[in-house]
Amino acid sequence: MKAWLLLASALFTTTTATAATAADRPPAALQPVLQAAEGRPVYVDFWASWCVPCALSFPWLNSVLHRYGGELVVVGVNVDEKRSDADRFLMRHPAEFELMFDPAGEIAAHYRLQGMPSALLLSANGEVLWQHSGFRKDEIPDYEAAILSAVQ
C-alpha cells in the first residue's frame, strides 16, 4: 500500500523547488555523510525500485558526480522495504554515487517527502538549501542551477 501511494504521488507530482522548510537538523543517519563530505554540499536523491522517473534520473546523477565530484557529494537513499528489490534495480541502473538504504523510510519521513524521486540539496552543515519532487529532463537546468549555487 505504501508503494502504491508513493507511486500515485510521483505520477501526479510535478517538480517543485522550495527553500528550506522541512527540518532544521538532518537525521542521525545522514550525519556520517555530512562528516565525510568535508565541507562540501550534499545532493541527496531518494529513490525506489518501482519508480520509473528514478530510473531516468540515474544517468543524470552519475553525470553530476563526474562533473561536480570534487565540489559536491551525491548520495542516493533507497526506500524499498526489501534490499533485494533495490539490488535488482541497481543491476539495470548502476549508481556510481554513494548509496544508503532506508527500508523503514525514516530519512524520507524526516523531510516529509511527497513522492519519488525526491531530492534535497544540503549545505555542508546539513541545512536544506533546495528541495524538489519528481524528475523531468526538461527541468535539469533548474536542478543544475541549484547545484551551481551551492558549490560556488
Steps between C-alpha positions, in 0.01 A plus 500: 500500500784739588660440161171562318444832676852617425466391138171683460653804661800490266281471193300807590776707653685756301838620601492777753795677649470655842717661757577313818182412686531137601725458800766716655739215571570201280415157641774300671523261203628784280761627747776264377438618142527865602818432697658313209403787265769711667326833449345425162125523435313170467241412235271235653279311255222277636403213271314169484520198272142541373547866407530559124625860530765374745644279227506799265685710756793263560699584185470871585603437863806308378589792273459747788745294703754511217460873439481624860654213698776713647254766609187300581408166656220303335320236703199289406267387777293195414165460676406148388390274783701210350867549417468237226261731308759778512776262393301388193440865405871575536590213267303679226583858606848514652581776746849643507409716799480402866193302607311469827207274579207625708243215496299649785480834318628694802716744304227560243243555776733747671489720191127441437555391141198504272603254227778312327747600397562791732823684556655735751802718466660536842761751605818372662334539841182317393270794433250432220590745223262364239248220467297355216274209421492315168750481217450657161775532242370841394558625856863387522620861450310597816658214696845596377446867580432401862816289505709781351366739760597259778853429379597862432 
